[in-house]
């Protein structure tokens, strides 16, 4: 880490990629996709860079075309025999956190993961409305099938009761 004359630190942080699925990269990028789980990446940043900027820089480094909003940066702290992972807010400064924690990566490390958002948030409003129409139609069909089965069962039950209660 280097302290510049303007009072801003610059240095490197290591970020471990823990992605469930390979991110979309631009075609013919010639770069390796950060798809391998556990892949460690080094990034040169300043103490003024925020978490949002670090995520954008990582995605830009690998030419990832997905939105930075789909990802989150976590700090992983090791205390005694416990490991704690905490999602960082977009306003935090990873290099400052690294400076405060000291140089040992076993006390503090950074992890990039997919942002934990609902799977439906990736769809547009018209697509969601279409899904609802389809689900409503399927629900109506299921309800009609259930009513038909109930009616047929009721008829058979009434017929069986008439057979049993026939006067001889």
C-alpha positions in Angstrom: 0.0 0.0 0.0 1.2 3.5 -0.8 0.3 6.8 0.7 0.2 9.5 -2.0 1.0 13.1 -1.4 -2.7 14.0 -1.5 -3.4 11.7 1.5 -5.0 9.0 -0.5 -3.8 5.4 -0.3 -3.5 3.1 -3.3 -2.9 -0.6 -3.1 -4.1 -4.0 -4.0 -6.9 -6.1 -2.6 -7.6 -9.7 -3.4 -11.1 -10.7 -4.1 -12.3 -14.3 -4.2 -15.0 -15.1 -6.7 -17.7 -17.3 -5.3 -20.2 -17.3 -8.2 -23.0 -19.9 -8.5 -23.1 -19.7 -12.2 -20.6 -18.2 -14.8 -21.4 -14.6 -15.5 -22.2 -13.4 -19.1 -19.1 -12.0 -20.8 -18.9 -10.1 -24.0 -18.3 -12.4 -27.0 -14.8 -12.7 -28.4 -13.4 -10.9 -25.3 -10.3 -13.1 -25.3 -10.4 -13.0 -21.5 -11.0 -15.9 -19.2 -14.4 -15.9 -17.5 -14.2 -15.7 -13.7 -16.4 -18.7 -13.6 -14.3 -21.0 -11.5 -15.5 -21.0 -8.0 -12.9 -19.8 -5.5 -10.8 -18.0 -8.2 -8.8 -15.2 -6.5 -8.4 -11.9 -8.3 -6.1 -9.0 -7.5 -7.4 -5.4 -8.1 -5.5 -2.1 -7.8 -7.6 0.5 -6.1 -7.5 3.6 -4.0 -8.8 4.3 -0.5 -11.5 6.5 -2.1 -13.0 3.6 -4.2 -16.3 2.4 -2.9 -17.7 -1.1 -3.0 -19.8 -0.3 -6.0 -16.7 1.0 -7.9 -14.8 -2.2 -6.9 -17.6 -4.4 -8.2 -17.7 -2.4 -11.5 -13.9 -2.6 -11.8 -13.9 -6.4 -11.3 -16.7 -6.9 -13.9 -14.9 -4.6 -16.3 -11.6 -6.5 -15.8 -13.3 -9.7 -17.0 -15.6 -7.9 -19.6 -18.7 -9.2 -17.8 -21.8 -7.8 -19.4 -24.2 -8.3 -16.5 -25.3 -5.5 -14.3 -23.2 -4.7 -11.2 -26.5 -4.6 -9.3 -26.5 -8.4 -9.6 -23.4 -8.7 -7.5 -22.4 -7.9 -3.9 -19.0 -7.7 -2.2 -18.6 -9.4 1.2 -15.9 -9.1 3.8 -14.9 -12.3 5.4 -13.6 -12.0 8.9 -11.7 -14.8 10.8 -11.9 -14.6 14.6 -10.6 -17.6 16.6 -12.2 -20.6 15.0 -15.2 -18.7 13.5 -15.6 -17.2 10.0 -18.0 -14.4 9.6 -19.2 -13.1 6.2 -20.8 -9.6 6.1 -22.2 -7.9 3.0 -20.6 -4.5 2.5 -22.7 -1.5 1.7 -22.0 0.4 -1.6 -20.6 3.3 0.4 -17.9 1.4 2.2 -14.2 1.6 1.1 -12.5 -1.9 0.8 -9.0 -0.6 0.7 -9.6 1.4 3.9 -11.0 -1.8 5.5 -7.9 -3.7 4.4 -5.7 -0.9 5.9 -7.4 -1.0 9.2 -7.4 -4.8 9.4 -3.7 -5.1 8.6 -1.9 -7.1 5.9 -3.0 -10.6 7.0 -5.6 -12.0 4.6 -6.5 -14.6 7.2 -8.1 -11.9 9.4 -10.0 -10.1 6.6 -10.6 -11.1 3.0 -13.1 -10.0 0.3 -15.6 -12.2 -1.6 -17.7 -11.4 -4.7 -21.0 -13.2 -4.9 -24.2 -12.9 -6.8 -26.5 -10.5 -5.1 -29.2 -12.3 -3.2 -32.2 -11.0 -5.0 -35.4 -12.8 -5.9 -35.3 -14.6 -9.3 -38.4 -12.7 -10.4 -36.6 -9.3 -10.2 -34.7 -10.1 -13.4 -37.9 -10.0 -15.5 -39.6 -6.9 -16.9 -43.1 -5.9 -15.8 -44.8 -7.1 -19.0 -43.1 -10.5 -18.7 -44.3 -10.8 -15.1 -47.8 -9.8 -16.1 -47.7 -12.5 -18.8 -46.6 -15.1 -16.2 -49.5 -14.1 -14.0 -52.0 -14.5 -16.9 -50.5 -18.0 -17.6 -50.7 -19.0 -13.9 -54.3 -17.7 -13.7 -55.2 -19.8 -16.8 -53.5 -22.9 -15.3 -55.3 -22.3 -12.0 -58.7 -22.1 -13.7 -58.0 -25.3 -15.6 -57.0 -27.1 -12.4 -60.1 -25.8 -10.7 -62.3 -27.0 -13.5 -60.6 -30.5 -13.5 -61.2 -30.7 -9.7 -64.8 -29.7 -10.0 -65.3 -32.4 -12.8 -63.7 -35.0 -10.6 -65.7 -34.0 -7.6 -69.0 -34.1 -9.6 -68.1 -37.5 -11.0 -67.3 -38.9 -7.6 -70.4 -37.4 -6.1 -72.6 -39.0 -8.8 -70.9 -42.4 -8.2 -71.4 -42.1 -4.4 -75.1 -41.1 -4.8 -75.6 -44.0 -7.1 -73.9 -46.4 -4.7 -76.1 -45.1 -1.8 -79.3 -45.6 -3.9 -78.2 -49.2 -4.5 -77.7 -49.8 -0.8 -80.9 -48.1 0.3 -83.2 -49.7 -2.3 -86.3 -51.2 -0.7 -86.5 -54.9 -1.4 
